Amino acid sequence: MQPKITYTVPAGWENLEDLVGNFLLQQPNDPRYVGVYQNVRTPAECNEAWADGVGKTVDDLVAWYTTHPGLVSTDPVPVTIGGLDGFALDLSLDPSWTVVCPFSEGQPVVPILIGGEVSLLHHVLLPGMEARLYVLDWNGGNVVIEIGPEGTDLQTYLDEVVPIIESMTFAS
């Protein structure tokens, strides 16, 4: 992972993916996760491609998340995580959203993250899913921390993982 990251986790947590642009912390046999990604972008609707006209800066990403008609977003809250500044926001699918993609198995969906440059991912929100994103500035691009409760209560999962987030330190 670039930038380099250090962190502290409770006993039993595992680093299941440690690639140049992706980092994933989970507990065994638990689909919930803390993901850290370098220079992600916003996805085009129903395509594994970047959304046209949306850059990779913190302002670009936050503006897209807070104005996308298929997303319900909290107001972005300024944060500093591990030395990087940015914003935290919670996302869920707007109940009135009806767009279905071939990969969403007939369910409404909004793709929310796609890899950029070195990150390899394509994440979506389906009905009943929530996510917390920390969108942080790094060298003209971004580091995004995604809290994915995978259909369980976001706030309950945040209570468990915020100490991990607060322990993170980023360095060149």
N, C-alpha and C positions, 0 to 999 in steps of 0.2 A: 504494500500500500504506500502510495506517495500522497501527501507527505507522510513521513514516518509517524506512527501512532503508538503511544503507550496507554495502558488502561489497567484497571483492577476489576476483577469479577469475583462473585461469590463462588464457593466450592461447587463443582459440578458443571460449570459452564465450559463450553468448548469453542475454539476458533475453528469453524468448519470450512472456511474459505479465506485464504490469505494470498490474494493475487496482486498484481501491480495496481489495479484500480478498484478492487472489490475486497471487502473485509466483512466477515459474517460471524456473529456471536450468537450461540443458541445453547439451550440445555438439551441433553439427550432425549430423543423421542418427543420433543416439543416443537410444533411448527412455528411458534412465535420466535421473533428474531430481532436483533439489532444489526442493521447493515450500515456500512460506511463505504461511500462510493466517491470516486474522483471524477470531476468534470462530466457529470451527467447532463442530460438534456431533457426537454419535454418531448414526448412522443407524438407523432402524427396520429390522428384518429384511425384506429383499425389497421395500422401499418407498423411494421417494425422499422421505422425511420424517424428522423428528427422532425419535429413540427416546423413548418416554414415560418421564418421571421422571428423565431424565438432564440435568443442567444443563450450563453451559459453563465452569464453573470448572476449574482444573487438577485439583483433588481429584476432582471428578465424572468427568472424562474418564479419569484414571489408574485410578480404581476400576473403571470400566466395562471398560477394556482388560485389566486384570489379573484380572477375574472372569468375563469372557465365556466360555462353555463351548466356543466354536468357535475360540478363540485360544490360542496358546502365547505367553506373554509372559515376557521377562526381568524380574527385579526392577527397579523404577524406581530410577534413580540420580539424586540431586540434581545439578542443573547450573545454571550461570549463563551465559547466552548473550547477548552484546551489551547487558548491563545488566538483562535479564529473568531472573527465577528460575523454576525449574520442575523437571521430571524428564525423563530420557531413558529410553526403553524400546524394545526390539526386539520385533516381532510376526511371527508366522507362523500359518498355518492348522493347527489341530489335525488330525493325520492321521485321527482317528476321526470328524471332523465330516462329516455327510452332507447338510446342508441345501443345496438347489439352488434358485436363484431364476430367474425368467424371463429375466433379463439375463445369467445366468452360463453359458449355452450348455451346460447339462447337467453342469456341474462344481460341486462343493461351493464355497461362497463365504461370506465374512463381510464385509459392508460395514463400513468402519472410519472413514470421514470423510464428512461432508456439510456443505455450506456453511451458515453461520449468518449471518443478517443480510446482510452484503455479499459474502461469499465465494460463488463459484459453482463447486461441485465435488461429486462423489460418487465416492469411491474405495473399492475393494474389495480383499480378499486372496483369491486363488485358489490351488489346490495348486501348490507349488513357489515361491511368492512370499514375500518377506520385506520388512519395512519397518522403518526406525528412525524413531521419532517423538520430537521434542523438544517437550514440552507446557509452555508458558511462561505465567506469569501476566502479564496486561496489563489494567489498569483494570477489574478485576472480571470480565473475560472471559479470552480467551486469544489467544496467537499459537502456532500449531503449525508446526513445521518438519518436513517429511516427506522422508525420503531413500528414493527409490523406485528400487531396482536393477533392476526389471522382469525378474525371473527369473534374473538373474545373481547371483553371490555377494555377499551384503550386505557382509561384512567387506572384501572387495577394493574395493568401491565406496566404503565408508567411508574407507579409506586415501586415496582420491583426493579426497573431498569434505570431510572434517573440517577441513582448513585454510580452506575457504570458510566453513564454519559458524563457526569460531573468529574469522574476520575481521568477522563481522556486528556491527553496532551499531544499536540501536533508539533512536529519539528521538520525542518528542511532535510 
